[in-house]
Amino acid sequence: LPSCIIFLFSTLIPLKQWYQRRVRGSRPAIRQALAPSVIQTAPMSGSSTTHWKAERYVSVLTVGAMGAAVVAPSLAVDHFLALVIPLHTYWGMEQVFLDYIHVKPVAVVVGWALKILTAASVIALLYFNQHDIGITQACKDVWNIKRDEELD
């Protein structure tokens, strides 16, 4: 374990020194393009904490809904899953895109594409629940594919 810590610090210190030489000493446009954009020293605002809490509640509700789908599958549980799974995925992918896409026009296009794909997945899952076997039964069928092949 101590050798891992020494290795970690021996690689991080030269990287920090390179960053300070290359980015801080460069022109402002290059510095802005290369600098991490997510560093915030101000405490979270009320809106941010509310959003953070909502994300956590949806995560817990998603786990609970998956458990309910196993124990007592129903159309209501499937519809709830059709709403919370895309919402949970949307928030997760939104954070990935915010962290890694720093070019404004690309970020706007990717943001709208994510919103459209999320809305399309909600609609598709609700349609699948209403007019086909539903999310829970589909997962059970996929889970049992190998067993069904062995029986044949």
Wavefront OBJ file of the C-alpha trace (Angstrom):
o trace
v 0.000 0.000 0.000
v 2.729 2.570 0.775
v 4.347 1.896 -2.598
v 1.019 2.642 -4.307
v 0.776 5.965 -2.496
v 4.355 6.852 -3.401
v 3.719 5.934 -7.038
v 0.529 8.014 -7.077
v 2.254 11.106 -5.709
v 5.291 10.626 -7.944
v 3.046 10.735 -11.007
v 0.694 13.472 -9.825
v 3.367 16.015 -8.854
v 5.019 16.109 -12.313
v 1.580 16.365 -13.922
v 0.704 19.306 -11.712
v 4.010 20.996 -12.528
v 3.468 20.415 -16.269
v -0.040 21.842 -15.977
v 1.229 24.933 -14.173
v 3.956 25.538 -16.753
v 1.907 24.833 -19.880
v -1.561 26.101 -19.019
v -1.029 28.917 -16.575
v 1.798 30.383 -18.617
v -0.101 30.229 -21.911
v -2.373 32.731 -23.607
v -5.822 33.267 -22.020
v -7.756 31.467 -24.821
v -5.592 28.355 -24.528
v -5.696 28.543 -20.755
v -9.503 28.684 -20.812
v -9.741 25.764 -23.257
v -7.389 23.506 -21.262
v -8.339 24.473 -17.728
v -10.771 22.309 -15.789
v -14.165 23.968 -16.022
v -15.896 22.266 -13.122
v -13.795 23.656 -10.276
v -16.088 25.609 -7.970
v -15.173 27.009 -4.604
v -18.559 28.512 -3.770
v -20.974 26.416 -1.739
v -23.861 24.813 -3.573
v -26.887 27.028 -4.086
v -30.408 26.067 -3.068
v -31.272 24.993 -6.612
v -28.214 22.728 -6.807
v -28.936 21.034 -3.509
v -32.572 20.495 -4.488
v -31.466 18.914 -7.769
v -28.883 16.772 -5.950
v -31.540 15.545 -3.501
v -33.946 14.801 -6.359
v -31.257 12.712 -8.072
v -30.721 10.712 -4.884
v -34.452 10.182 -4.358
v -34.862 8.967 -7.942
v -31.909 6.592 -7.471
v -33.463 5.110 -4.338
v -36.895 4.909 -5.983
v -35.346 3.145 -8.987
v -33.814 0.475 -6.763
v -37.113 0.107 -4.902
v -39.073 -0.161 -8.154
v -36.713 -2.856 -9.427
v -37.286 -4.791 -6.226
v -41.048 -4.319 -6.563
v -40.860 -5.551 -10.162
v -39.268 -8.790 -8.954
v -41.598 -9.307 -6.001
v -44.922 -8.048 -7.421
v -44.751 -7.276 -11.143
v -47.572 -5.114 -12.466
v -48.346 -2.571 -15.150
v -48.018 0.261 -12.609
v -44.499 -0.853 -11.650
v -43.565 -1.165 -15.328
v -44.860 2.345 -16.046
v -42.964 3.709 -13.059
v -39.782 2.014 -14.302
v -40.434 3.462 -17.770
v -40.273 6.927 -16.196
v -37.504 6.670 -13.611
v -34.937 4.623 -15.559
v -34.678 7.155 -18.438
v -34.718 10.045 -15.942
v -31.909 8.446 -13.932
v -29.963 7.780 -17.132
v -30.556 11.330 -18.370
v -29.150 12.896 -15.231
v -26.120 10.608 -15.269
v -25.305 11.225 -18.937
v -25.916 14.952 -18.513
v -23.183 15.058 -15.879
v -20.800 13.080 -18.096
v -21.394 15.512 -20.968
v -21.015 18.554 -18.695
v -17.716 17.183 -17.415
v -16.194 16.247 -20.766
v -17.685 18.470 -23.488
v -16.372 22.008 -23.194
v -17.076 23.380 -26.667
v -20.312 25.390 -26.341
v -21.978 24.594 -29.719
v -21.229 20.881 -29.373
v -22.501 20.887 -25.793
v -25.783 22.480 -26.885
v -26.314 19.951 -29.686
v -25.422 16.997 -27.442
v -27.691 18.357 -24.691
v -30.665 18.565 -27.023
v -29.897 15.143 -28.496
v -29.865 13.706 -24.972
v -33.232 15.338 -24.185
v -34.772 14.006 -27.402
v -33.401 10.493 -26.830
v -34.648 10.506 -23.237
v -38.137 11.589 -24.287
v -38.151 8.972 -27.059
v -37.103 6.248 -24.611
v -39.849 7.181 -22.160
v -42.432 7.092 -24.942
v -41.067 3.811 -26.326
v -40.993 2.139 -22.907
v -44.528 3.279 -22.087
v -45.700 1.971 -25.459
v -43.853 -1.306 -24.849
v -45.533 -1.635 -21.458
v -48.995 -0.904 -22.792
v -48.951 -2.851 -26.064
v -46.471 -5.659 -25.445
v -45.201 -7.779 -22.545
v -43.744 -4.943 -20.429
v -40.321 -4.214 -18.986
v -40.483 -6.741 -16.137
v -41.588 -9.669 -18.288
v -39.034 -8.747 -20.978
v -36.243 -8.826 -18.381
v -37.475 -12.193 -17.118
v -37.575 -13.554 -20.667
v -34.037 -12.336 -21.394
v -32.847 -13.793 -18.104
v -34.330 -17.204 -19.010
v -33.015 -17.410 -22.606
v -30.107 -19.682 -21.691
v -32.307 -21.976 -19.597
v -34.889 -22.216 -22.430
v -32.139 -23.140 -24.891
v -30.928 -25.905 -22.579
v -34.459 -27.325 -22.317
v -34.865 -27.521 -26.103
l 1 2 3 4 5 6 7 8 9 10 11 12 13 14 15 16 17 18 19 20 21 22 23 24 25 26 27 28 29 30 31 32 33 34 35 36 37 38 39 40 41 42 43 44 45 46 47 48 49 50 51 52 53 54 55 56 57 58 59 60 61 62 63 64 65 66 67 68 69 70 71 72 73 74 75 76 77 78 79 80 81 82 83 84 85 86 87 88 89 90 91 92 93 94 95 96 97 98 99 100 101 102 103 104 105 106 107 108 109 110 111 112 113 114 115 116 117 118 119 120 121 122 123 124 125 126 127 128 129 130 131 132 133 134 135 136 137 138 139 140 141 142 143 144 145 146 147 148 149 150 151 152
